[in-house]
Amino acid sequence: MRLLVMNCHEPWIYQLRTLDADLDIVVGLSGRDLKAWDERMRPIPARARFLTLEDVRAERGASWDCVIAHNISDLMDLKDVDAPTLLMIHVSLDWRIAQSGGGGVTAAALRERLAQYLKLRSAHVIGVSSFKAATWGVRGEAVTFYSDPAEYLTPTYERAAGLRVANHVQVRRQYLEWDFHEAAFAGLPVTLIGENKEFGTTAAASWDALKAAFAEHRFFIHTADPRYEDGYNMASIEAMAAGLPVIGNRHPSSPIKHGVNGYLARTPEELRGYAERLLADEALARRLGTEAQSTVARHFTPARFRIGLLGAIDTARRKFARGTRRTA
């Protein structure tokens, strides 16, 4: 299999290695923090090569089994590429509108625009979660990312501190329920990893460095506004795979079972109490972390991701074939 993938969400793209495919990754795209593959996020996948949009247009006759896009802009950039197309939805529509400041664009208008592009390309669309897909009017189509406990270090829990991984916090405060976070953890030892100039933090130097951070901390933090984000993200699932309990605000789609693999709280004061309990009790962190790891091993598996994404690619290819026949 040969896939053409727009370079965005490197940790997600890295998971495509489970498909046993050749990856042509399009770099140099506008609107990205980095023009090249960010090796701090993940190593360069095996069987990957990098192309620019100009290279792609020069190879427009190439036989890609599927093109994977991440947003409407990607679909526009790929309009001249004659190949099956799969759109991955990573961001909820409501947050997409909030990010842009609205600008008079309605949710209905954006859903219609998406439907037009999908029809034009005879493309298929799925989300990284059912919630995010549904906000764009896509029902019942999701392939959740995975994390493999075997890829992580044995946890030590030796550092009595919490850990959070988040980029650009100041522009995502509402999305991340950051006021809730700050009220809960003020004065407590918490490590923040991510690009945040205001807080003087940077991304981990490498995936190995991130794994080392997971291994030594006592718990992981995930807070999110249910209007915009799921009760989990890739970082929190990775933390669970690494053996960390997760604590955060109450959320309808959280994989955390309260008191079993982490803690969920209605108020910052309540969450602070759970954090203090974990900071004082390494054995408790270990017990909950072991359960968190088991949760990921049951529900966020490489096999489930592989089967789901291969099915989505197959659907994209069938839709493309039908569309080609209609226009022939």
C-alpha positions in Angstrom: 0.0 0.0 0.0 1.2 3.5 -0.8 -0.4 6.5 1.0 0.0 10.2 0.5 -0.4 12.0 3.8 -0.4 15.7 4.6 2.1 16.5 7.3 0.2 17.5 10.4 -0.3 15.7 13.8 3.0 13.8 13.6 2.1 11.5 16.5 -1.0 10.4 14.7 0.8 9.9 11.3 3.4 7.8 13.1 0.7 5.4 14.0 0.2 4.6 10.3 3.2 2.3 10.6 0.8 -0.3 11.8 -0.6 -0.5 8.2 2.6 -1.8 6.6 2.4 1.0 4.0 4.8 3.3 2.1 4.2 6.8 3.3 4.6 9.8 1.1 4.4 12.8 3.5 3.8 16.3 2.2 5.9 18.9 4.0 6.4 22.6 3.6 2.7 23.3 4.1 1.4 26.8 5.1 -0.3 27.2 8.5 1.9 24.6 10.2 4.2 25.4 13.2 7.1 23.7 11.4 7.5 23.2 7.7 9.3 19.9 8.1 8.6 16.8 10.1 9.0 17.5 13.8 11.3 14.8 15.1 10.7 15.9 18.7 7.2 14.6 18.4 8.1 11.2 16.8 10.9 9.7 14.8 10.6 9.6 11.0 8.5 6.6 10.2 10.0 3.6 8.4 9.3 3.6 4.6 8.6 7.3 4.6 9.7 9.9 2.1 9.0 13.6 2.1 7.5 15.6 -0.8 6.3 19.2 -1.4 3.0 20.1 -3.0 5.0 20.8 -6.1 6.4 17.3 -6.1 2.9 15.9 -5.6 1.5 17.8 -8.5 4.4 16.7 -10.7 3.5 13.1 -9.7 -0.2 13.5 -10.2 -0.3 10.3 -12.2 1.2 8.3 -9.3 -0.8 5.4 -8.0 -1.5 6.3 -4.4 -3.9 3.9 -2.8 -5.3 6.7 -0.7 -4.7 10.3 0.2 -5.1 11.3 3.8 -6.0 14.9 4.6 -6.6 16.6 8.0 -8.8 19.6 7.2 -10.6 21.4 4.4 -7.4 23.3 3.4 -5.7 20.0 2.7 -8.6 19.0 0.5 -8.2 22.2 -1.5 -4.4 21.7 -1.8 -5.0 18.2 -3.1 -7.8 19.2 -5.6 -5.7 18.2 -8.6 -4.6 14.8 -7.2 -6.7 12.1 -8.7 -6.8 9.4 -6.0 -9.1 8.1 -3.3 -9.2 10.5 -0.4 -9.8 10.1 3.3 -10.4 13.1 5.5 -9.5 12.7 9.2 -11.3 15.1 11.6 -9.0 15.9 14.5 -10.8 19.1 15.8 -14.5 19.7 16.8 -16.4 22.1 14.6 -17.3 24.3 17.6 -13.7 24.7 18.5 -12.8 25.4 14.9 -15.2 28.3 14.9 -14.1 29.5 18.3 -10.4 29.4 17.1 -11.2 31.6 14.1 -13.2 34.1 16.2 -16.3 33.2 14.3 -16.0 35.7 11.5 -19.7 35.4 10.7 -19.2 31.8 9.6 -21.9 29.4 11.0 -21.6 25.8 11.8 -24.2 25.0 9.2 -22.2 26.8 6.5 -19.0 25.0 7.4 -20.8 21.6 7.4 -22.1 22.5 3.9 -18.7 23.5 2.7 -17.2 20.2 3.9 -20.0 18.2 2.3 -19.4 20.0 -1.1 -15.6 19.2 -1.0 -16.3 15.6 -0.1 -18.8 15.3 -2.9 -16.4 16.9 -5.4 -13.7 14.4 -4.5 -16.0 11.5 -3.8 -14.1 11.4 -0.5 -14.7 9.6 2.7 -14.5 11.2 6.2 -14.0 9.9 9.7 -13.1 11.4 13.0 -10.5 10.5 15.7 -13.5 10.3 17.9 -17.3 10.0 17.4 -17.8 13.3 19.2 -15.6 15.3 16.9 -17.0 13.6 13.8 -20.6 14.3 14.9 -19.9 18.0 15.3 -19.2 18.2 11.6 -22.3 16.2 10.7 -20.5 12.9 10.3 -22.4 10.2 12.3 -21.0 6.9 13.5 -17.6 7.2 11.8 -14.6 7.2 14.0 -11.2 5.5 14.3 -9.6 6.2 17.7 -5.9 6.5 18.0 -4.0 3.8 20.0 -1.1 3.5 22.4 0.9 0.3 23.0 2.1 -0.2 26.6 5.0 -2.3 25.3 6.5 0.8 23.8 7.0 2.6 27.1 9.4 2.3 30.0 8.6 0.6 33.3 7.1 3.4 35.5 9.0 4.3 38.7 6.6 7.0 40.1 9.7 8.3 41.9 9.0 12.0 41.2 6.2 13.3 43.4 4.8 15.6 40.7 2.0 15.7 38.2 2.6 15.9 34.5 0.7 17.7 31.7 1.5 17.8 28.0 -0.1 20.8 26.1 0.9 23.3 23.5 -0.2 26.9 23.1 -2.1 26.9 26.4 -2.8 30.6 26.3 -4.8 30.5 23.1 -6.5 27.2 24.2 -7.4 28.1 27.7 -11.1 27.5 27.3 -10.6 24.3 25.3 -8.3 22.9 28.0 -10.4 24.2 31.0 -7.1 25.9 32.0 -8.8 28.1 34.7 -9.9 24.8 36.3 -6.4 23.4 36.0 -4.7 26.5 37.5 -7.1 26.6 40.5 -6.6 22.9 41.2 -2.8 22.8 41.0 -1.6 26.2 42.1 1.4 25.7 44.3 1.6 21.9 43.6 4.5 20.3 41.8 3.3 20.0 38.2 5.6 19.6 35.1 4.2 21.2 31.9 5.7 19.9 28.6 4.8 21.7 25.4 5.4 24.9 23.4 4.3 27.6 25.7 6.5 30.7 25.6 4.4 32.4 28.3 5.3 29.7 30.8 8.9 29.1 29.5 8.2 25.5 28.5 9.1 23.6 25.3 8.2 20.3 23.8 10.1 17.2 24.9 13.4 16.9 23.1 12.3 13.5 21.6 9.7 10.8 22.0 12.3 9.0 24.2 12.5 12.0 26.5 8.7 12.1 26.7 8.6 8.5 27.6 11.2 9.1 30.4 8.9 11.9 31.8 6.0 9.6 31.8 8.0 6.9 33.6 9.1 9.1 36.6 6.0 11.2 37.3 3.2 10.3 39.8 0.1 11.2 37.7 -1.0 12.8 34.5 -3.5 15.7 34.1 -6.2 16.1 31.5 -8.8 18.8 31.8 -11.1 19.7 28.8 -14.2 21.6 28.0 -16.8 19.0 26.9 -18.2 21.5 24.4 -14.9 21.4 22.4 -12.8 18.4 23.4 -13.1 14.7 24.4 -12.4 13.5 27.9 -9.1 12.2 26.6 -6.5 13.0 24.0 -3.5 11.2 22.6 -1.2 12.4 25.3 -3.5 11.2 28.1 -3.9 7.8 26.4 -0.1 7.5 26.1 0.3 8.4 29.7 -2.1 5.6 30.7 -0.2 3.2 28.4 3.0 4.2 30.3 1.3 3.4 33.6 0.2 6.8 34.9 -3.2 7.4 36.5 -5.0 10.3 34.9 -6.9 13.0 36.9 -9.1 15.7 35.6 -12.5 17.3 35.5 -15.7 15.3 35.1 -16.3 14.6 31.4 -18.9 12.4 29.7 -16.4 10.7 27.3 -13.5 10.2 29.8 -12.0 6.6 29.8 -11.2 7.2 33.5 -13.2 5.1 36.0 -13.1 7.2 39.2 -11.0 5.6 41.9 -10.0 2.7 39.6 -7.5 4.1 37.0 -7.6 7.8 38.0 -9.8 10.5 39.5 -12.4 12.8 38.1 -13.6 15.9 40.0 -16.5 18.4 39.7 -14.5 21.2 41.3 -10.9 22.4 41.3 -10.8 21.9 45.1 -11.9 18.3 44.8 -9.3 17.6 42.1 -6.6 19.2 44.2 -7.4 16.8 47.0 -6.9 13.8 44.7 -3.6 15.3 43.4 -2.4 15.7 47.0 -3.4 12.1 47.8 -1.3 10.8 44.8 1.6 13.0 45.6 1.8 11.5 49.1 1.1 7.9 48.2 3.3 6.2 45.6 1.7 2.8 46.1 -1.7 4.4 45.3 -0.3 5.9 42.1 1.1 2.5 41.1 -2.2 0.7 41.7 -4.2 3.2 39.7 -1.5 3.4 37.0 -1.6 -0.4 36.5 -5.3 -0.2 36.0 -4.8 2.7 33.6 -2.4 0.6 31.6 -4.9 -2.3 31.5 -7.6 0.1 30.2 -5.5 1.1 27.2 -4.5 -2.5 26.5 -8.2 -3.4 26.2 -9.6 -0.4 24.4 -6.9 1.6 22.6 -5.1 -1.1 20.7 -2.9 -1.1 17.6 -5.1 -3.9 16.1 -8.3 -1.9 16.5 -6.7 1.1 14.9 -5.3 -0.9 12.0 -8.6 -2.7 11.3 -10.6 0.6 11.6 -8.3 2.6 9.4 -7.9 -0.1 6.7 -11.7 -0.2 6.6 -11.9 3.5 6.2 -9.4 3.5 3.4 -11.3 0.7 1.7 -14.5 2.8 1.9 -12.6 5.8 0.5 -11.4 3.7 -2.5 -14.9 2.4 -3.2 -16.4 5.9 -3.1 -13.7 7.1 -5.4 -14.3 4.3 -7.8 -18.1 5.0 -7.9 -17.4 8.7 -8.4 -15.0 8.0 -11.3 -17.6 5.8 -13.0 -20.2 8.5 -12.7 -17.9 11.1 -14.4 -16.5 8.8 -17.1 
